[in-house]
Amino acid sequence: MSTPGRGRVRVARGAKRVRARLGGQVVADTVHPLLVWEVPYYPTYYFPRADVVPTALTPTGNTVRSPSRGEGVLSTIRAGGAEAVDAALEYPESPIPELRDHVRIEFAAMDAWFEENEEIFTHPRDPGVRVDILPSSRHVRVEVGGVTVANSVRPSLLFETGLPTRYYLPRTDVRLDLLEPTDTVTHCPYKGAAGYWSVRAGGELHTDLAWSYPDPLPESARIAGLIAFTDERVDVHVDGVLQERPRTKFA
């Protein structure tokens, strides 16, 4: 089942078993999740009310209103000595019928999430997103502030639905002397945890401009240890042609 919902909201039935944990305890466990696209970029999970541990929810009396989903009622989730204030949200009289009798749990408020027996990060995987990683012989040169910081004929090209092509380069083809590690770590539900570098070039320090996945998820193993740059903020030449800087939410 997939419905457009109201406004920008889209709803689809998920096929995976989904669990959310807080304080070391499972607070929701279902084989009938709803995937709800509240924003265009990625979905969130809604659990059938019957698949949420009832003693874990304490209504707070707080409400929120969504133009598309209606009046929302908030609850605090408590389990294992931990609590997540206002982390559960229900729309008992939503104009989108599928959302009634379901509970939305704030992803970041939980200790861990699982699809089947695999832990997931950041947000649920979108079943419509595909990630392909292909070795290439294209000539890729990256400039920052007029300085060439990477030059490779051995890139791996990562194609991800809805995003521009990313060029992952061997470390031996990157000016590592211009890179300064930062404390930034981001998580991708399709690739894993990434660490970052700033780039000192052109008399300026460009913060968090390059990243790498040292231990990516199995489906993205081909980019392990390779370095990519934020193409939205650098000049990328492919086979001698300067590429247009993409416009994305990452810019």
C-alpha positions as CSV (number, residue, x, y, z in Angstrom):
1,M,0.0,0.0,0.0
2,S,1.2,3.5,-0.9
3,T,-0.8,6.6,-0.7
4,P,0.1,10.3,-1.4
5,G,-1.6,11.4,1.9
6,R,-2.2,15.1,2.3
7,G,0.2,17.9,1.2
8,R,3.7,16.5,0.9
9,V,3.1,13.5,3.1
10,R,3.3,10.0,1.6
11,V,2.5,6.8,3.4
12,A,3.6,3.2,2.6
13,R,3.5,-0.1,4.3
14,G,6.9,-1.4,5.4
15,A,7.9,-5.1,5.0
16,K,10.6,-5.2,7.6
17,R,10.5,-6.0,11.3
18,V,11.4,-2.8,13.1
19,R,12.3,-2.3,16.8
20,A,13.2,0.8,18.8
21,R,15.1,0.5,22.1
22,L,15.5,2.9,25.0
23,G,17.4,2.2,28.3
24,G,18.4,-1.2,27.0
25,Q,14.7,-2.3,26.6
26,V,12.5,-2.7,23.5
27,V,9.7,-0.1,23.6
28,A,8.3,-0.8,20.1
29,D,8.4,-4.0,18.0
30,T,6.4,-4.5,14.8
31,V,6.3,-6.4,11.6
32,H,3.7,-3.9,10.2
33,P,5.5,-0.5,10.2
34,L,4.3,2.5,8.3
35,L,6.9,4.5,6.3
36,V,5.8,8.1,6.3
37,W,7.5,10.8,4.2
38,E,6.9,13.9,6.3
39,V,9.7,15.6,4.3
40,P,10.8,14.6,0.7
41,Y,14.3,13.4,1.7
42,Y,13.6,10.4,3.8
43,P,10.8,8.5,5.7
44,T,10.1,8.0,9.4
45,Y,8.6,5.0,11.1
46,Y,5.1,4.9,12.6
47,F,4.3,1.9,14.8
48,P,0.8,0.4,15.2
49,R,-0.3,1.4,18.7
50,A,-0.7,-2.2,19.7
51,D,3.0,-2.9,19.0
52,V,4.3,-0.2,21.4
53,V,4.8,-1.2,25.0
54,P,1.8,0.6,26.7
55,T,3.6,1.1,30.0
56,A,6.4,2.9,28.2
57,L,4.2,5.9,27.2
58,T,3.1,8.7,29.5
59,P,1.0,11.5,27.9
60,T,2.3,14.9,28.7
61,G,-0.7,16.9,27.7
62,N,1.4,18.7,25.1
63,T,0.2,18.9,21.5
64,V,1.5,19.9,18.1
65,R,-0.3,20.7,14.9
66,S,0.6,19.7,11.4
67,P,-1.2,21.3,8.4
68,S,-1.2,17.8,6.7
69,R,-1.4,15.4,9.6
70,G,-3.7,17.2,12.0
71,E,-3.6,17.6,15.8
72,G,-0.8,15.6,17.4
73,V,-0.7,14.4,21.0
74,L,2.7,13.9,22.7
75,S,3.9,11.3,25.2
76,T,7.2,10.8,27.1
77,I,8.8,7.4,26.6
78,R,10.3,5.7,29.7
79,A,12.2,2.4,29.9
80,G,15.2,0.9,31.7
81,G,15.6,4.1,33.8
82,A,15.9,6.3,30.8
83,E,13.3,8.8,29.4
84,A,12.7,10.6,26.2
85,V,10.4,13.6,26.8
86,D,7.7,14.1,24.2
87,A,9.4,11.6,21.9
88,A,6.1,9.8,21.0
89,L,3.6,11.4,18.8
90,E,0.1,10.3,17.8
91,Y,-2.6,11.7,15.5
92,P,-5.8,10.1,16.7
93,E,-8.0,12.1,14.4
94,S,-5.6,12.7,11.5
95,P,-7.1,13.5,8.1
96,I,-4.7,10.8,6.8
97,P,-6.6,7.7,7.9
98,E,-3.5,5.4,7.9
99,L,-1.9,7.5,10.7
100,R,-4.7,6.9,13.2
101,D,-3.9,4.3,15.8
102,H,-0.2,4.6,15.1
103,V,2.7,6.1,17.1
104,R,5.5,8.1,15.7
105,I,8.7,7.7,17.7
106,E,11.4,10.3,17.4
107,F,14.4,8.5,15.8
108,A,17.2,10.5,17.6
109,A,15.6,10.1,21.0
110,M,16.1,6.3,21.1
111,D,19.3,4.4,22.0
112,A,19.1,2.1,19.0
113,W,16.9,1.1,16.1
114,F,16.8,-2.2,14.2
115,E,15.5,-3.3,10.8
116,E,15.3,-7.1,11.3
117,N,18.5,-7.8,13.2
118,E,20.6,-5.0,11.7
119,E,21.1,-1.7,13.5
120,I,20.2,1.4,11.5
121,F,21.3,5.0,12.0
122,T,20.1,8.5,11.3
123,H,16.8,7.6,9.8
124,P,15.0,4.6,8.2
125,R,16.2,3.5,4.9
126,D,14.1,4.6,1.9
127,P,13.1,1.5,-0.1
128,G,13.2,3.7,-3.2
129,V,16.8,4.7,-2.7
130,R,19.5,2.7,-4.5
131,V,23.3,3.1,-4.0
132,D,25.6,1.9,-6.8
133,I,29.4,2.1,-6.5
134,L,31.4,1.6,-9.7
135,P,35.2,1.7,-10.3
136,S,36.1,4.2,-13.1
137,S,39.0,5.4,-15.1
138,R,37.7,9.0,-15.4
139,H,40.2,11.7,-14.6
140,V,39.0,13.6,-11.6
141,R,40.8,16.6,-10.3
142,V,39.6,18.6,-7.2
143,E,40.5,22.2,-6.6
144,V,40.0,24.2,-3.4
145,G,40.8,27.9,-3.6
146,G,42.7,27.4,-6.8
147,V,44.9,24.7,-5.3
148,T,44.7,21.1,-6.6
149,V,44.0,18.9,-3.6
150,A,43.2,15.7,-5.4
151,N,44.1,14.2,-8.8
152,S,43.1,10.7,-9.7
153,V,42.4,8.4,-12.7
154,R,41.2,5.7,-10.3
155,P,38.0,7.1,-8.8
156,S,35.1,5.1,-7.5
157,L,31.8,6.7,-8.5
158,L,28.9,6.5,-6.1
159,F,25.4,6.9,-7.5
160,E,22.7,7.4,-4.9
161,T,19.1,8.1,-5.8
162,G,18.2,11.7,-5.7
163,L,21.8,13.0,-5.1
164,P,24.6,14.1,-7.4
165,T,27.4,11.6,-8.3
166,R,30.1,11.5,-5.6
167,Y,33.7,10.9,-6.5
168,Y,35.6,8.7,-4.0
169,L,39.4,8.8,-4.5
170,P,42.3,6.7,-3.2
171,R,44.2,8.4,-0.4
172,T,47.4,8.2,-2.5
173,D,45.8,10.6,-5.0
174,V,44.8,13.2,-2.4
175,R,47.1,15.9,-0.9
176,L,46.9,14.6,2.7
177,D,49.3,17.3,3.8
178,L,46.5,19.8,3.2
179,L,43.9,17.9,5.2
180,E,43.3,18.5,8.9
181,P,41.1,16.0,10.8
182,T,38.1,17.3,12.7
183,D,35.8,15.8,15.4
184,T,32.8,15.7,13.0
185,V,31.1,12.4,12.5
186,T,28.0,11.8,10.4
187,H,25.9,8.7,9.9
188,C,24.3,7.5,6.7
189,P,21.7,4.7,6.8
190,Y,23.2,3.3,3.5
191,K,26.9,3.8,4.0
192,G,27.6,4.0,7.8
193,A,29.7,6.4,9.9
194,A,31.9,9.0,8.2
195,G,34.8,11.0,9.6
196,Y,35.8,14.4,8.3
197,W,38.8,16.7,7.4
198,S,39.0,20.4,6.8
199,V,41.2,21.5,3.9
200,R,43.8,24.3,4.2
201,A,44.2,25.8,0.8
202,G,44.2,29.2,-0.9
203,G,45.1,30.9,2.4
204,E,42.0,29.6,4.1
205,L,40.8,26.7,6.2
206,H,37.7,25.2,4.6
207,T,35.9,23.3,7.4
208,D,34.6,19.7,7.0
209,L,35.2,19.7,3.3
210,A,36.3,16.0,2.9
211,W,35.1,12.8,4.4
212,S,35.7,9.1,4.4
213,Y,34.0,5.9,5.6
214,P,36.7,3.8,7.3
215,D,34.3,0.9,8.0
216,P,31.3,1.3,5.9
217,L,28.2,-0.9,5.9
218,P,28.6,-4.1,3.8
219,E,26.6,-2.8,0.8
220,S,29.0,0.2,0.5
221,A,32.3,-1.7,1.2
222,R,33.8,-0.5,-2.1
223,I,34.3,3.0,-0.7
224,A,36.1,1.9,2.5
225,G,39.0,4.3,3.2
226,L,38.4,6.4,0.1
227,I,38.1,10.2,0.3
228,A,35.3,12.3,-1.1
229,F,34.8,16.0,-1.2
230,T,31.8,18.2,-0.8
231,D,31.3,19.0,-4.5
232,E,28.8,21.8,-3.6
233,R,31.9,23.7,-2.2
234,V,34.8,22.7,-4.4
235,D,35.7,22.8,-8.1
236,V,35.6,19.3,-9.6
237,H,37.1,18.7,-13.1
238,V,36.1,15.4,-14.8
239,D,38.1,14.5,-17.9
240,G,39.2,18.1,-18.1
241,V,35.7,19.6,-17.9
242,L,34.8,21.8,-14.9
243,Q,31.6,20.4,-13.4
244,E,28.7,22.6,-12.3
245,R,28.5,22.7,-8.5
246,P,25.4,20.8,-7.4
247,R,22.6,22.4,-5.4
248,T,21.6,20.1,-2.5
249,K,20.7,20.3,1.2
250,F,24.3,19.6,2.0
251,A,25.6,22.9,0.4
